[in-house]
Amino acid sequence: MASIAYFGPQGTFSEQAALAANRPDHTLVPEATVPEALAAVRHGHADLACVPVENSVEGAVSATMDALAVDEPLVAIAEIVLPVRFSLLAKPGTELGDITSVASHPHALAQVQGWLAKHLSHATQLAATSTAAAAVGVLDGQCGAAITAPVAADHYDLEVLETGIADVDDAVTRFLLLQRPGALPAPTGSDRTSIVAVAAYQRTGVLAEMLTELALRGINLSRIESRPMKGRLGEYRFYLDFDGHVAEQRIADALAALHRRCHEVRFLGSYPKADGTPTLAGTDNADADYAAAASWVTKVQQGRTG
Amino acid sequence: MASIAYFGPQGTFSEQAALAANRPDHTLVPEATVPEALAAVRHGHADLACVPVENSVEGAVSATMDALAVDEPLVAIAEIVLPVRFSLLAKPGTELGDITSVASHPHALAQVQGWLAKHLSHATQLAATSTAAAAVGVLDGQCGAAITAPVAADHYDLEVLETGIADVDDAVTRFLLLQRPGALPAPTGSDRTSIVAVAAYQRTGVLAEMLTELALRGINLSRIESRPMKGRLGEYRFYLDFDGHVAEQRIADALAALHRRCHEVRFLGSYPKADGTPTLAGTDNADADYAAAASWVTKVQQGRTG
């Protein structure tokens, strides 16, 4: 049976995202770390991996991005965006006033300090290796309550004392569903393409040139991050997300231009946008425009300039 | 006496950075939060504020940057870069094997999971509101040891069991020393300028245009971050750090160009780079080049084109 490896254990936000990916024909398989979830797909033990790439509350996103930038390439076929809202789980019959200790992943605890100060100010805060591990800690009697992903309540025999816990109302975390390189998802008219590019950062303007290559083709950037590369002084990695699908000529053309300008470009996938907003394309950049232009240039090269 | 407000309590990395700023004529005053440290300077209760702006291990950097982007402007006069290396503090006479619980700020715990798994795998991990609060927790008997900034050992009557703890060898955290707008630090030949710009993100290419304005003037970008703005759909904030001082004509000229292109530009300071590397300037961008060009254009405007 087909399977999705996710950053486990059972009951984490990554499992919640894997469920939201809505592939009922796939078994969900927890892995201990993000690199192990990626390795499961790279080595063929799993078909897909579901890992956090933005605002994770259970681990460092930079480590995920760095893991995608090296080793065997993987490509995203979907993105999943989840609200950062936690549940408070405790043993059945527990009252809020009974709780003297509360556990979660350190990143998750950091995101609910306001709520804890208001509702559980006297509880000791315990750091767990994941939000789900915190739930296990409650079952084992190591702590009185756990701050978890909502899905944790489906796995552990605990009561939901509170749900929708969030200091910041509109915080979201973003995941990618990745596979080994193969057939790409078909364009939907609401697509995003992700790449990681390595370029000489000390050369003034290289990033301006890269973004101009995108802008000239009407490509709308939705995210940019720069990171210095360890052990490669003067080189930077740029993680870029932009509107469009590599099946579109303007996107293919832009990627070719970046390939000429950068030391290295890795394609991380073209996949439907979670929010379903239409791809912005600018004008004069349709496939028909590219075809007409290419056909004209061919004529010119053949001496048929008329 | 002049004072520096920092993100406290005593013994945090922010205090370590404030000490490293090397202003022995300034008293260091702890504040409970980053916004309170900034408010102390905005309201004139302190002369300077020392706050984390990159890879903080004791709070969210994004909150700091957002706090600098609004309210009364503050400008940086120095940056301080510290290695992310922790000390393990416990009551005198404690052996590593005796420790059954270890506390720190959630972000700090997240950064030493490898070390803890190797050396204190059986210790319960407790989340504290800061690394320094964890040290206080040891004194109070709430936990057996604390993962702290090195400077915490100077404040609390605890023993340093281990120092230089780091899962990643070359991780650093960066702080800015901020004041109310006033005289800027003189250019040193190794300067950085920080700004936050608000622009319409949906307009394809606006960031390419902004970076091209910098590149055309030989300005080397050292950091870029994009963040969507809450409640202002379609607008993004860009945090940009680049080489150079606003006293240089090419930097002044670039800032003026960004001011024309963006909805809003806030100057966050021109200050000496912590690493002391010379400012990269490209060619044909010296103040003399600007002066000669301006003088020529004036002549043209006066009809003296010869």
Interface residues (C-beta under 8 A of the other chain):
Chain A: A60 P106 H107 L109 A110 Q113 T124 Q125 L126 A127 A128 T129 Q142 D170 Y201 Q202 T204 G205 L207 A208 E209 L211 T212 L214 A215 L216 G218 I219 N220 L221 R223 I224 E225 S226 K230 L280 G282
Chain B: A60 P106 H107 L109 A110 Q113 T124 Q125 L126 A127 A128 T129 Q142 D170 Y201 Q202 T204 G205 L207 A208 E209 L211 T212 L214 A215 L216 G218 I219 N220 L221 R223 I224 E225 S226 K230 L280 G282
